[in-house]
Amino acid sequence: MRRVLPVLLAAALVIGLAGCATPGSAADTTATADACPQASVPLASLDVVDDVREVTGGSTACLSSHAIEPVADDTAPELPVTVTDSEGRDVEVTDIDRILPIDISGTIASTVFALGLGDQVVGRDSSTAFAGTEDLPVVTKSGHSLNAEAILELAPTVILTDTTIGPKEIRQQLRDAGIAVVVISSDRRLDTTDALVTEIAAALGVPSRGEALNERLDAGVEASLTEIAEVVPAAEEDRARMLFLYVRGSANVYYIFGEDSGADSLIDAVGGIDVAGEIGWQGMKPMTAEALVAAQPDVLVMMTDGLESVGGIDGLIERIPAVAETPAGVNRRVIDMADSEILSFGPRSADVISALARALYAPEPAK
């Protein structure tokens, strides 16, 4: 199942994201503080709701900073290095002076920056929108598909990508041009982040930096989970029943993300109940009204651009009448988070789950 999921994710996101606006620049911490004042406040210091299942209205989960902090380890890369990528190819990397990290979530790029190699990055995908990447040329302008001409103009010495972005014929064209192309695992979940970091660090010849980053990430996630556990209702029946709904109104795309989609690990991390799993929903599949009503979520989790693409909560209920037949619809309870952040497992994993927890247990009204 997990080998199929990246293909399903790419299909869902490429169709929808093709109609999105051009990539935006990353916001600074000050702007975040103005728009989302609770973003930097520990959950324990906020007023937690009495009954998480009875909250009304929308709220936005946001990060306190859009910057990626590099690890302190500055060990020099050991090159050349030969790695076996996720497609079983042995790839020799001899030069990392011009790195091009590209996937559908921006996770590979954020990891490269966290490894302290951001200065060597020469381009970006349209999901990479954190501080320091604003001026990098975008090589995936058309629905997140690879643009070979734009990539070759950047003369990268190594490309890090995965199967969420393609087509594969372009990847082969880039190999034929003499570029080292390393296909990283596409399995994006909270519990696969360490493996992802290790893969990327190995391909760039900086394994010790990968170990240092994993130590930092593990400590951050553990601290976030410990803080969240303090506010999760003890009784399962009191916990929020949550469903991840992916929509792109302009493209008429409506998907439910279920078990092994990555979204389920976010819901588990914040102490919610993944109701897609209860109805046996595997991976990412087109939504049906019957499934939505059967799931009876208390809370819908969505990408911000997706919610905006249907005209907000009112538009969502109008376009999908079945939403009104769920507690989430009755209470207009939707949590949204930036598209480039919500499924960006990697250096920001701890911050993402903390942000979702604040929006769930101590929500501010959505702007």
Backbone torsions as a table, in degrees:
resi	resn	phi	psi	omega
1	MET	NA	-45.4	-174.5
2	ARG	-66.4	-25.7	176.6
3	ARG	-70.2	-26.9	-179.2
4	VAL	-82.1	-29.2	-172.6
5	LEU	-58.0	-42.6	178.9
6	PRO	-58.5	-37.2	179.0
7	VAL	-65.1	-43.4	179.1
8	LEU	-64.6	-42.0	179.6
9	LEU	-62.5	-45.2	-179.9
10	ALA	-61.7	-42.0	-179.9
11	ALA	-61.7	-44.8	-178.9
12	ALA	-66.2	-45.5	-174.0
13	LEU	-76.3	-37.5	-179.3
14	VAL	-64.0	-43.0	178.8
15	ILE	-59.1	-46.3	-176.2
16	GLY	-75.5	-41.9	-173.1
17	LEU	-74.8	-15.2	177.8
18	ALA	-60.6	-27.3	-178.7
19	GLY	-95.4	7.1	-176.8
20	CYS	-80.3	167.8	176.0
21	ALA	-70.4	165.1	177.2
22	THR	-63.3	153.4	-174.6
23	PRO	-56.3	138.9	178.9
24	GLY	-94.9	163.3	177.6
25	SER	-83.9	157.3	-178.8
26	ALA	-71.8	142.7	178.6
27	ALA	-86.1	155.8	178.1
28	ASP	-90.6	171.2	-175.7
29	THR	-62.5	-36.1	-180.0
30	THR	-62.5	-44.4	178.9
31	ALA	-62.1	-39.4	178.6
32	THR	-63.0	-43.4	-179.2
33	ALA	-61.8	-36.8	179.1
34	ASP	-68.7	-41.6	-176.0
35	ALA	-82.6	-26.3	-173.6
36	CYS	-144.4	75.0	-171.7
37	PRO	-61.7	-22.4	-179.1
38	GLN	-84.5	-3.8	-172.0
39	ALA	-57.7	-35.2	-177.1
40	SER	-100.6	6.1	-178.1
41	VAL	-92.6	128.6	178.1
42	PRO	-58.0	144.0	-178.4
43	LEU	-56.8	-37.9	-177.7
44	ALA	-64.3	-19.5	-178.7
45	SER	-92.4	-3.9	-177.3
46	LEU	-97.0	163.4	176.8
47	ASP	-82.4	108.5	-177.7
48	VAL	-83.4	139.1	-178.6
49	VAL	-65.3	151.9	179.8
50	ASP	-72.4	-39.6	-177.4
51	ASP	-134.9	104.4	-174.2
52	VAL	-65.1	-19.5	-178.8
53	ARG	-86.5	-7.5	-176.7
54	GLU	-112.6	8.0	179.3
55	VAL	-68.6	143.0	178.9
56	THR	-116.6	149.9	175.2
57	GLY	90.2	165.0	-178.6
58	GLY	-86.3	160.6	174.5
59	SER	-150.1	155.5	-177.1
60	THR	-113.7	131.3	174.3
61	ALA	-91.4	127.9	-178.5
62	CYS	-142.7	152.5	-178.5
63	LEU	-86.2	153.4	179.3
64	SER	-74.1	-24.7	-179.9
65	SER	-148.1	146.6	177.2
66	HIS	-102.2	11.8	179.7
67	ALA	-90.7	152.0	175.1
68	ILE	-108.1	119.9	-178.3
69	GLU	-86.8	122.7	178.8
70	PRO	-73.5	154.8	178.3
71	VAL	-69.5	158.6	-179.7
72	ALA	-73.0	-27.0	-179.5
73	ASP	-63.6	123.0	178.6
74	ASP	-120.6	30.0	178.0
75	THR	-54.0	132.9	-177.9
76	ALA	-65.2	142.8	177.5
77	PRO	-59.5	142.0	175.9
78	GLU	-104.0	106.2	-176.1
79	LEU	-129.6	154.9	-1.1
80	PRO	-73.6	160.7	176.1
81	VAL	-135.6	142.4	176.8
82	THR	-115.3	125.4	-179.9
83	VAL	-124.3	152.3	172.4
84	THR	-96.9	115.3	-174.5
85	ASP	-80.6	-178.1	-172.6
86	SER	-69.5	-13.1	176.0
87	GLU	-98.5	8.1	176.0
88	GLY	84.1	9.0	178.5
89	ARG	-87.4	138.1	171.6
90	ASP	-85.7	119.1	-175.9
91	VAL	-119.9	127.8	176.3
92	GLU	-96.7	126.0	177.1
93	VAL	-109.6	119.0	-177.1
94	THR	-110.7	-15.6	-172.4
95	ASP	-149.9	125.2	177.8
96	ILE	-118.0	24.9	-179.8
97	ASP	-68.1	-26.5	-178.5
98	ARG	-132.6	93.0	-174.6
99	ILE	-97.5	135.9	174.0
100	LEU	-122.7	101.4	179.3
101	PRO	-97.9	121.6	-174.3
102	ILE	-142.7	124.7	170.7
103	ASP	-151.2	-172.8	-173.6
104	ILE	-87.1	-9.8	-176.6
105	SER	-116.2	-7.4	-176.6
106	GLY	78.6	6.7	-175.9
107	THR	-69.2	-40.1	-178.4
108	ILE	-64.0	-43.1	179.8
109	ALA	-62.5	-44.5	-178.7
110	SER	-63.6	-33.4	178.3
111	THR	-69.0	-42.3	178.0
112	VAL	-60.5	-42.8	177.7
113	PHE	-64.4	-40.6	-180.0
114	ALA	-66.4	-25.6	176.7
115	LEU	-79.8	1.5	177.5
116	GLY	83.2	20.2	-177.0
117	LEU	-114.9	21.7	-178.4
118	GLY	-61.2	-31.8	-178.5
119	ASP	-66.9	-19.1	-179.9
120	GLN	-93.0	-2.7	-179.0
121	VAL	-80.0	130.3	-173.6
122	VAL	-110.1	-7.9	-179.8
123	GLY	-162.7	177.1	-177.2
124	ARG	-149.3	163.7	169.4
125	ASP	-87.9	170.6	-175.3
126	SER	-78.1	-3.7	174.8
127	SER	-93.6	-12.2	179.8
128	THR	-83.1	107.6	-173.9
129	ALA	-142.7	42.1	176.9
130	PHE	-104.3	166.9	-175.2
131	ALA	-56.3	134.3	179.6
132	GLY	100.6	-7.4	-178.3
133	THR	-111.5	0.0	-172.5
134	GLU	-55.7	-37.9	-173.3
135	ASP	-95.5	1.5	178.6
136	LEU	-74.8	136.5	178.2
137	PRO	-66.6	141.8	-179.6
138	VAL	-91.5	131.7	-177.7
139	VAL	-111.5	11.9	-179.5
140	THR	-133.7	48.8	-172.3
141	LYS	-70.1	-26.7	-175.2
142	SER	-101.3	92.1	175.3
143	GLY	60.1	26.3	179.1
144	HIS	71.5	11.4	174.5
145	SER	-83.2	149.9	-176.8
146	LEU	-70.5	139.2	176.5
147	ASN	-110.0	100.9	-173.7
148	ALA	-60.1	-41.4	-178.5
149	GLU	-62.7	-44.2	179.9
150	ALA	-65.3	-37.0	-179.9
151	ILE	-68.6	-45.6	-178.0
152	LEU	-64.5	-31.4	177.7
153	GLU	-63.3	-27.2	-179.5
154	LEU	-82.5	-11.3	179.2
155	ALA	50.0	52.9	179.3
156	PRO	-68.8	147.9	175.6
157	THR	-92.4	-21.2	176.4
158	VAL	-150.3	137.5	176.6
159	ILE	-116.7	127.5	173.8
160	LEU	-108.8	121.0	-177.5
161	THR	-146.9	-174.0	175.3
162	ASP	-149.6	-174.8	-173.9
163	THR	-84.7	5.0	175.0
164	THR	-79.0	-5.7	-176.6
165	ILE	-138.5	143.7	-174.0
166	GLY	-162.9	-155.1	7.7
167	PRO	-80.0	166.2	-176.1
168	LYS	-65.3	-26.5	178.4
169	GLU	-63.4	-32.9	177.3
170	ILE	-69.5	-39.4	177.0
171	ARG	-59.3	-41.2	179.7
172	GLN	-67.6	-37.3	177.4
173	GLN	-60.5	-38.8	179.8
174	LEU	-69.6	-37.4	175.3
175	ARG	-62.7	-43.3	-179.1
176	ASP	-62.7	-23.9	178.3
177	ALA	-81.6	0.6	176.5
178	GLY	92.4	11.5	-179.9
179	ILE	-91.3	137.4	174.4
180	ALA	-73.2	115.7	-179.8
181	VAL	-113.2	115.4	-179.5
182	VAL	-108.2	119.0	178.8
183	VAL	-91.7	113.4	-178.1
184	ILE	-85.6	154.2	176.4
185	SER	-55.4	139.8	-179.4
186	SER	-96.5	4.9	-178.2
187	ASP	-76.5	105.9	-176.5
188	ARG	-110.2	105.0	177.4
189	ARG	-147.9	164.0	179.1
190	LEU	-59.7	-37.7	-175.2
191	ASP	-86.5	3.1	176.3
192	THR	-112.2	6.1	-176.3
193	THR	-63.2	-42.6	179.9
194	ASP	-59.4	-43.2	-179.8
195	ALA	-64.1	-38.5	178.4
196	LEU	-62.3	-48.4	179.7
197	VAL	-60.1	-43.1	-179.6
198	THR	-61.5	-42.7	178.1
199	GLU	-59.2	-49.4	-175.8
200	ILE	-67.1	-43.8	-180.0
201	ALA	-62.8	-39.2	179.1
202	ALA	-64.4	-42.1	-178.1
203	ALA	-66.5	-25.0	-178.8
204	LEU	-99.9	4.3	176.2
205	GLY	73.2	24.9	-179.5
206	VAL	-127.7	57.7	-176.0
207	PRO	-60.4	-34.2	-178.7
208	SER	-69.3	-32.5	175.8
209	ARG	-66.4	-36.8	176.9
210	GLY	-62.8	-41.3	178.2
211	GLU	-63.3	-42.1	180.0
212	ALA	-64.7	-40.7	179.6
213	LEU	-66.2	-41.3	178.6
214	ASN	-62.6	-39.4	177.6
215	GLU	-60.8	-44.0	179.5
216	ARG	-66.0	-43.5	-179.4
217	LEU	-64.2	-44.9	-179.0
218	ASP	-61.5	-41.8	179.7
219	ALA	-65.4	-40.8	179.9
220	GLY	-65.7	-44.6	179.3
221	VAL	-64.7	-42.2	179.6
222	GLU	-61.8	-41.7	179.1
223	ALA	-64.9	-40.9	179.2
224	SER	-65.5	-44.2	-179.6
225	LEU	-64.0	-38.1	179.1
226	THR	-64.9	-43.1	178.9
227	GLU	-64.6	-43.0	-179.3
228	ILE	-65.0	-39.2	-178.0
229	ALA	-58.3	-26.3	-179.0
230	GLU	-68.5	-21.8	-175.8
231	VAL	-113.8	-4.0	178.9
232	VAL	-71.6	128.8	178.2
233	PRO	-55.5	138.6	-178.1
234	ALA	-66.6	-40.1	-178.4
235	ALA	-85.0	132.0	-178.0
236	GLU	-59.7	-35.7	-178.4
237	GLU	-68.1	-12.8	179.1
238	ASP	-96.1	-3.8	-177.6
239	ARG	-83.7	154.5	-178.0
240	ALA	-68.9	130.0	173.8
241	ARG	-89.1	115.9	-168.3
242	MET	-122.0	148.3	180.0
243	LEU	-140.2	131.2	177.1
244	PHE	-90.7	118.3	-177.8
245	LEU	-115.9	120.6	179.3
246	TYR	-103.8	120.9	-179.4
247	VAL	-134.0	151.0	168.8
248	ARG	-140.1	95.9	-173.8
249	GLY	-59.5	-37.5	-177.7
250	SER	-65.4	-26.5	179.8
251	ALA	-105.9	3.7	-179.2
252	ASN	56.5	43.7	-179.8
253	VAL	-107.0	126.0	179.6
254	TYR	-138.8	112.2	-177.2
255	TYR	-125.1	147.5	167.0
256	ILE	-105.1	130.5	176.4
257	PHE	-97.3	119.6	-175.0
258	GLY	-113.0	-144.6	-176.6
259	GLU	-61.0	138.9	178.5
260	ASP	64.4	23.1	176.8
261	SER	-93.6	-13.2	-172.1
262	GLY	99.6	-40.5	178.2
263	ALA	-63.1	-33.4	-179.7
264	ASP	-65.1	-31.7	179.8
265	SER	-72.3	-30.1	174.9
266	LEU	-66.5	-44.9	-179.9
267	ILE	-62.3	-43.9	177.4
268	ASP	-60.4	-41.3	-175.6
269	ALA	-63.2	-32.7	-178.7
270	VAL	-93.2	9.2	176.1
271	GLY	80.6	17.4	176.6
272	GLY	-89.0	173.5	175.7
273	ILE	-107.5	121.1	179.5
274	ASP	-79.1	98.7	-173.6
275	VAL	-72.7	-18.1	174.3
276	ALA	-62.9	-37.5	177.3
277	GLY	-65.2	-34.7	179.6
278	GLU	-62.2	-33.0	-179.2
279	ILE	-97.3	12.1	175.1
280	GLY	75.5	26.4	-177.4
281	TRP	-82.8	113.5	-177.5
282	GLN	-102.0	133.8	175.3
283	GLY	66.3	-146.6	-179.4
284	MET	-116.1	120.9	-178.9
285	LYS	-138.2	153.7	177.1
286	PRO	-55.3	135.5	-178.7
287	MET	-67.7	145.7	168.2
288	THR	-123.0	150.2	178.9
289	ALA	-60.7	-37.7	-178.7
290	GLU	-62.5	-42.4	-179.9
291	ALA	-66.0	-41.3	-179.2
292	LEU	-62.8	-45.0	179.9
293	VAL	-68.3	-38.7	179.7
294	ALA	-64.7	-35.1	-177.0
295	ALA	-71.2	-32.9	-180.0
296	GLN	47.7	58.5	178.7
297	PRO	-71.9	147.3	170.2
298	ASP	-84.3	-29.0	-174.3
299	VAL	-136.7	131.7	170.4
300	LEU	-100.1	134.3	176.4
301	VAL	-108.9	128.8	-174.5
302	MET	-141.1	161.9	169.8
303	MET	-79.0	144.2	-175.9
304	THR	-59.7	-47.1	179.6
305	ASP	-63.7	-33.7	178.3
306	GLY	-64.9	-43.7	178.9
307	LEU	-64.7	-41.1	178.7
308	GLU	-65.9	-30.6	-176.7
309	SER	-68.0	-17.3	177.5
310	VAL	-108.7	8.6	178.1
311	GLY	85.8	32.0	178.0
312	GLY	75.7	-165.2	-175.4
313	ILE	-63.9	-41.0	178.3
314	ASP	-60.0	-45.9	179.9
315	GLY	-65.9	-35.2	178.5
316	LEU	-61.7	-47.0	-179.7
317	ILE	-66.4	-35.4	179.3
318	GLU	-68.4	-41.4	-178.5
319	ARG	-76.8	-33.1	-179.4
320	ILE	-122.6	84.7	-176.5
321	PRO	-56.5	-25.9	-179.6
322	ALA	-62.9	-24.4	177.8
323	VAL	-58.4	-37.4	-178.6
324	ALA	-66.5	-14.3	179.8
325	GLU	-94.3	12.6	178.0
326	THR	-118.8	156.9	174.8
327	PRO	-56.4	-36.1	178.6
328	ALA	-61.3	-40.6	178.8
329	GLY	-69.4	-42.7	179.6
330	VAL	-60.2	-42.2	-178.6
331	ASN	-91.7	1.0	-178.1
332	ARG	52.5	42.9	-172.4
333	ARG	-98.2	100.3	179.3
334	VAL	-131.6	130.6	172.1
335	ILE	-106.8	124.6	177.1
336	ASP	-116.4	155.4	178.1
337	MET	-148.2	150.4	-176.4
338	ALA	-51.8	137.5	-177.9
339	ASP	-56.4	-38.6	-176.3
340	SER	-79.9	-0.4	-176.5
341	GLU	-118.4	-38.2	-164.9
342	ILE	-63.1	-35.0	179.0
343	LEU	-113.2	23.5	-177.6
344	SER	-88.4	64.3	177.9
345	PHE	-58.6	133.1	-176.5
346	GLY	152.8	-138.3	-177.2
347	PRO	-58.3	-22.6	-176.7
348	ARG	-103.5	12.7	-176.1
349	SER	-54.6	-47.9	-178.5
350	ALA	-62.8	-41.4	-179.6
351	ASP	-67.0	-36.6	-179.3
352	VAL	-65.5	-46.9	-177.8
353	ILE	-70.4	-32.2	176.1
354	SER	-66.1	-40.4	179.2
355	ALA	-64.2	-42.9	178.1
356	LEU	-64.4	-38.5	179.5
357	ALA	-65.0	-40.4	177.6
358	ARG	-63.0	-41.5	-179.9
359	ALA	-67.8	-27.2	-178.8
360	LEU	-83.6	-48.2	-171.3
361	TYR	-97.0	-22.6	-179.8
362	ALA	-140.6	61.3	-168.9
363	PRO	-73.7	143.3	164.7
364	GLU	-98.2	148.2	176.2
365	PRO	-59.2	141.0	177.2
366	ALA	-63.5	143.7	-179.6
367	LYS	-75.1	NA	NA
